[in-house]
Amino acid sequence: MEHRSSGGNTFAGRYKVTRLIYVEETKDIREAIQREKEIKGWSRKKKLDLIATLNPKWQDLTDGWLENSKADLG
């Protein structure tokens, strides 16, 4: 929700980032930071290939999150 409603002063606001198309989970923040740096150093093609392996239709992975979070709250 923050990305969808953010103003022009953030990356998401400037570039109108509204969909999450790729995500990796980790329990260790240092591992997550290292992985992010690794991927940022890749070519655009390699990044697109990574997305295509897990989300070939580029579906928004956040679809249903709000409904699920409301259900969790009871």
N, C-alpha and C positions, 0 to 999 in steps of 0.2 A: 504494500500500500504506500509505503514511503516513496518508493521510486515512481509510482504512478502519480503521486500528488506533489512531488518535489518541484520547487521553483527553478528558475534559470541559473541559480548560483551553484548547482551541483552538476556532476557529470551526467546523471540521469536526466536532470532538467534541461541541460544544454543540448543533449543529443536525443532527447525524447525516448529514453530507454524505458520500455513498458513491459517487456516480456522476459521471462527467465527461460532460456533454452538449453542451458547446460549447468549442471551442478555436481560437485563431488563433496562427499562428507568425510570428515576426519575428526578424531577426538583430540588431536594435538595441534594447537595453533601454530607452532613453529613448522610443522609439516605442511599445514595449509598455506602458510606464507611462502614456503619454499616451492610448493607446487604451483602457486599462482605466478611466481617469478619465472618458473620454468616455462609455463604455457605462454606468458607474455613475450618470451624470447623467440617463440616459434613463428614461422611464416603464416600468413593468412590462410593459405591452402591447408597447411597442417592443422590449424585450428578448426577450419570448416570440416575437414575429414574427421576430426575427433567428435564434433557435434553430430555429424551424420551417422557415426557408429552407434550412438545412444539415442538420438532423437532425429531420425531422418526426415520427419515431417515438420520439424521445427515448431512443435506444439509448445504452448506456454505451460511450463511445468508448475506454475502457481494456480492453474485452474482448479477450483474447488477448495483452495486453502481457506478462504474466508468461511465457507460453509462448514468445513471440518473443524475450524477453530471455534465456531459458535457452538457446534455440537459438543465439543470437549468441555465447554464452559457450563453445559447442562441446561 
